[in-house]
Amino acid sequence: MFKPMLDKYLLQLHMYKDFSIIEKRLKVLADSNNLISVLTADGIRKYVNKTFCDYFEKREDELIGSSLFYGYSENQREIIENKLLKLNTQNEPVTVILNIGNNNAKIIEWTITGICDDNKNLIELVAIGKDISELNIIKTQKEEINALLNAYVEAIDSNIICSITDKKGVITYANKKFCEVSKYNLNELVGNTHNVINSGFHSKDFFTNMWKSISNGKVWEGEIKNKAKDGNYYWVETVIIPIKDSNSKINKFLSLRILKTQIKEMEEEILRLLKSHEDMLFMISHEVRRPITSIMGVLNIFNEKEFEDTESKLMLNYLMESIQELDYYSRKMTKYIYEHKNENKFFSNIIA
């Protein structure tokens, strides 16, 4: 059905000079997967290939005689008209991307070429269309992924100290947060090792064990005290992840750190308070009870004696009652100290 019509059209093309090239092209494109349509200069379809019919789910006779604007909205018609105007003035192929179908679900990229006679008058149009709906979906998904990645990178730069080193520990990348906290600029960090921020707080064994772990492909986690360029110290909760190449060999390390200087300072302050609290209670329980015991001993000696005047006897009784009361509360405090001493030590071990 399509072949006889194509042959008829090709016979018509022989009426024009140098149309042999177009003839060859149309023979190749007749069974193409692309949408092929030949139209008059006014945009009325004269020929459509099978792919075109299948795509629009129409018979050939339903499409022949239809307008170039068939199936498109008013806005899209304006786009086509502007493109055709350019075709008339420049006599060069034009490309236009249009949406069709329900909710504009299908997207076609059209390339429209004008055919002119010897007097350069436009006599026909050849439109070749390609469905790029899937490509557009991929493009949209790629844009969404890129947007998410950009948001992720921005979030990391704002909150997480990040660096990448080669397998020898030489820094190849440091993010904005790393520079901000360490007070070193990127040029000062890249090409250097993390020794540049070594505070001297940790032992050699600490870093030896760390390197042994990550060199064996294990993820390392721990707290590290670093020293910034301005001399200030800062603590970071660190995770170091070995990165492997296609041969499963480690070729770099990714380090992610969360600043926790304030938390460490609070922990240290709590430990100092616990220590001073324990020292104070220890002092009270021992230094206070010793003189109390001594006073009670003296008062007991005086209490065994008989006083002639009543006033002295009353005063002695008053002192004895007061010292006994003081002894009671000091014993109670001592008991409290020993009951909570282990709790304080347990808490100290947790935050130390």
C-alpha positions in Angstrom: 0.0 0.0 0.0 2.8 2.4 0.9 5.2 1.3 -1.8 3.1 2.1 -4.9 2.4 5.6 -3.5 6.1 6.2 -2.8 6.9 5.1 -6.4 4.2 7.5 -7.7 5.7 10.3 -5.7 9.2 9.6 -6.9 8.0 9.8 -10.5 6.7 13.2 -9.8 10.1 14.2 -8.4 11.8 13.4 -11.7 10.0 16.4 -13.1 12.4 18.6 -11.2 16.1 19.1 -11.8 18.6 17.3 -9.5 16.0 15.4 -7.5 17.8 12.0 -7.8 19.5 12.5 -4.4 16.1 13.1 -2.8 14.8 10.0 -4.5 17.6 7.9 -3.1 17.0 9.3 0.4 13.3 8.7 0.3 13.8 5.1 -0.7 16.0 4.6 2.3 13.7 6.5 4.7 10.5 4.8 3.5 10.9 1.9 5.9 12.7 4.0 8.5 11.8 3.9 12.2 11.5 7.6 11.9 8.3 9.4 11.1 8.4 10.6 7.5 6.0 13.0 5.9 6.1 15.0 2.7 3.9 18.1 2.5 3.0 20.8 0.0 4.5 24.3 0.5 1.3 25.1 2.3 1.8 22.3 4.8 -0.7 19.7 3.4 0.5 16.1 3.7 1.1 14.3 0.4 2.9 11.2 1.8 3.4 9.5 5.1 5.4 6.4 5.8 4.1 3.3 7.8 5.9 4.4 11.0 4.1 7.7 10.8 0.7 5.9 10.5 1.5 3.5 13.3 2.6 6.2 15.6 -0.5 8.3 15.2 -2.7 5.2 15.0 -4.3 6.4 11.8 -4.7 4.9 8.3 -2.8 6.4 5.5 -5.9 7.8 3.8 -6.9 9.5 7.0 -3.5 11.4 7.2 -3.1 12.3 3.5 -4.5 15.7 3.0 -4.3 16.6 6.7 -2.5 19.8 7.8 1.0 20.0 9.2 -0.6 21.4 12.4 -2.7 18.2 12.9 -2.7 17.1 16.5 -1.0 20.2 17.9 -2.3 23.1 20.1 -2.5 26.7 19.2 0.7 27.5 21.0 2.5 24.8 19.2 1.1 25.9 15.9 2.7 29.3 16.5 6.0 27.6 17.1 5.7 25.7 13.9 4.8 28.8 11.9 7.8 30.7 13.3 10.1 27.8 12.3 8.6 27.7 8.8 9.2 31.4 8.5 12.8 30.8 9.2 12.8 28.0 6.7 11.5 30.4 4.0 14.0 33.1 4.7 17.2 31.0 5.3 16.3 28.0 3.1 18.0 25.7 5.7 16.5 22.7 7.6 14.8 23.7 10.9 14.3 21.6 14.0 11.3 21.9 16.3 10.4 19.8 19.4 6.6 19.4 20.0 4.4 17.6 22.5 1.4 15.5 21.5 -1.0 13.0 23.1 -2.7 12.9 26.4 -1.1 15.3 28.8 1.5 16.0 26.1 3.0 12.6 27.1 4.7 12.1 23.7 7.6 14.4 22.5 8.7 14.4 18.8 11.7 16.2 17.5 11.0 17.3 13.9 13.5 18.2 11.3 11.8 20.0 8.4 13.6 20.5 5.1 12.3 22.7 2.3 12.5 21.7 -1.4 12.7 24.5 -3.9 12.5 24.7 -7.7 15.0 26.3 -10.0 13.7 29.7 -9.1 14.2 29.0 -5.4 10.5 28.9 -4.8 9.4 26.6 -2.0 7.4 23.8 -3.5 7.5 21.0 -0.9 8.4 20.2 2.7 10.0 17.0 4.0 9.4 16.4 7.7 11.4 13.7 9.6 10.3 13.1 13.2 11.9 11.1 16.0 10.2 10.2 19.3 12.4 11.5 22.1 9.9 10.9 25.0 12.2 8.4 26.7 15.2 10.7 26.2 13.3 13.5 27.8 12.3 11.3 30.7 16.0 10.3 31.2 16.9 14.0 30.9 14.3 14.9 33.6 15.5 12.2 35.9 19.1 13.2 35.4 18.2 16.8 36.3 16.3 15.6 39.4 19.3 13.4 40.4 21.7 16.3 39.8 19.5 18.6 41.9 19.5 16.1 44.7 23.2 15.6 44.5 23.8 19.4 44.5 21.5 19.6 47.6 23.4 16.7 49.2 26.8 18.3 48.5 25.5 21.7 49.8 24.3 19.9 53.0 27.7 18.2 53.4 29.6 21.4 52.9 27.4 23.2 55.5 27.6 20.5 58.2 30.2 17.8 57.5 34.0 18.1 57.2 34.9 16.0 54.2 38.2 15.1 52.6 39.6 12.5 50.1 43.1 11.2 50.2 45.1 8.8 48.0 46.2 5.5 49.5 49.3 7.2 51.0 47.2 9.7 52.9 47.9 12.7 50.6 44.9 15.0 50.5 43.4 15.3 47.0 40.1 17.0 48.0 38.9 19.0 50.9 35.4 20.6 51.1 34.5 24.1 52.2 33.7 23.0 55.8 37.2 21.5 56.2 38.8 24.8 55.1 36.5 26.8 57.4 37.2 24.7 60.5 40.9 24.1 59.9 41.5 27.7 58.8 43.6 26.4 55.9 42.7 27.3 52.3 42.3 24.5 49.7 45.7 25.0 48.2 47.3 24.6 51.6 45.5 21.3 52.2 45.6 19.6 48.8 49.0 17.8 48.3 49.5 17.7 52.1 48.6 15.0 54.6 46.4 15.3 57.7 49.6 15.8 59.7 49.1 19.5 59.0 46.2 19.5 61.5 47.8 17.0 64.0 47.4 18.4 67.5 49.9 16.1 69.1 47.2 14.9 71.5 47.0 11.3 70.3 49.8 8.7 70.5 51.6 7.2 67.6 49.9 3.9 68.4 46.5 5.6 67.9 47.2 6.5 64.3 49.1 3.3 63.6 46.0 1.2 64.6 43.8 3.5 62.5 46.0 3.1 59.4 46.2 -0.7 60.0 42.4 -0.9 60.1 41.6 1.2 57.0 44.5 -0.4 55.0 42.8 -3.8 55.6 39.6 -2.4 54.0 37.8 -1.8 57.3 35.8 1.4 58.1 37.3 3.2 61.0 35.4 5.3 63.5 36.7 7.4 66.4 37.2 10.9 67.9 40.2 13.0 66.9 41.5 16.2 68.4 42.9 18.4 65.7 44.8 21.8 65.7 43.7 24.6 63.3 46.1 27.0 61.6 45.3 29.7 64.2 46.4 27.4 67.0 43.0 26.5 68.3 42.0 22.9 69.0 38.9 21.2 67.8 37.4 17.7 68.2 35.8 15.8 65.4 33.8 12.5 65.3 35.5 10.8 62.4 34.5 8.0 59.9 37.2 6.9 57.4 36.0 4.7 54.5 38.4 2.9 52.1 37.5 3.3 48.4 38.4 0.5 46.0 39.0 0.5 42.3 37.6 -1.9 39.7 40.2 -4.4 40.7 39.0 -4.3 44.4 42.2 -2.6 45.4 42.1 0.4 47.8 43.2 3.5 45.9 41.8 6.3 48.1 40.1 7.1 51.5 37.0 9.1 52.1 36.9 10.9 55.5 33.7 12.3 57.0 33.9 14.3 60.2 31.3 16.0 62.5 32.5 18.9 64.6 32.0 18.1 68.3 34.2 20.6 70.1 31.4 22.0 72.2 30.3 18.5 73.2 33.8 17.5 74.3 34.2 20.8 76.2 30.9 20.1 78.0 32.1 16.5 78.8 35.4 17.8 80.2 33.5 20.4 82.2 31.2 17.7 83.6 34.2 15.6 84.5 35.8 18.6 86.3 32.6 19.2 88.2 32.3 15.6 89.2 35.8 15.5 90.4 35.4 18.7 92.5 32.1 17.5 93.8 33.7 14.2 94.9 36.7 16.0 96.4 34.4 18.3 98.3 32.2 15.5 99.7 35.3 13.5 100.6 36.7 16.5 102.5 33.4 17.0 104.3 33.1 13.4 105.3 36.6 13.2 106.6 37.8 16.6 107.6 34.6 17.6 109.3 33.9 14.3 111.1 37.4 14.2 112.7 36.8 17.4 114.8 33.3 16.4 115.5 34.5 13.1 117.0 37.1 15.0 119.0 34.5 17.5 120.4 32.1 14.7 121.3 34.9 13.0 123.2 35.6 16.1 125.2 31.9 16.7 125.9 31.5 13.2 127.1 34.3 13.8 129.6 32.7 16.9 130.9 29.3 15.2 131.0 30.6 12.7 133.5 31.4 15.5 135.9 28.8 17.1 138.1 28.4 20.9 137.8 27.3 22.9 140.8 25.5 25.5 138.8 22.5 24.7 136.6 23.5 27.1 133.8 26.7 25.2 133.0 24.8 21.9 133.0 22.2 23.3 130.5 25.0 24.7 128.3 26.8 21.4 128.2 23.6 19.5 127.3 22.9 22.0 124.5 26.4 21.5 123.1 26.0 17.8 123.3 22.7 17.8 121.5 24.2 20.1 118.8 27.3 18.0 118.2 25.2 14.8 118.1 23.0 16.4 115.5 26.0 17.5 113.5 27.4 14.0 113.8 24.2 12.5 112.5 24.2 14.7 109.4 27.9 14.1 108.7 27.3 10.3 108.9 24.3 10.7 106.6 26.5 12.7 104.2 29.2 10.0 104.3 26.7 7.4 103.5 25.4 9.4 100.6 29.0 9.8 99.3 29.7 6.1 99.3 26.4 5.3 97.7 26.9 7.7 94.8 30.6 7.4 94.4 30.3 4.4 92.1 27.6 6.1 90.1 29.9 9.1 89.5 32.7 6.8 88.4 30.4 5.0 86.0 29.2 8.3 84.4 32.8 9.5 84.2 33.7 6.4 82.3 30.9 6.9 79.8 31.8 10.4 78.8 35.6 10.1 79.2 
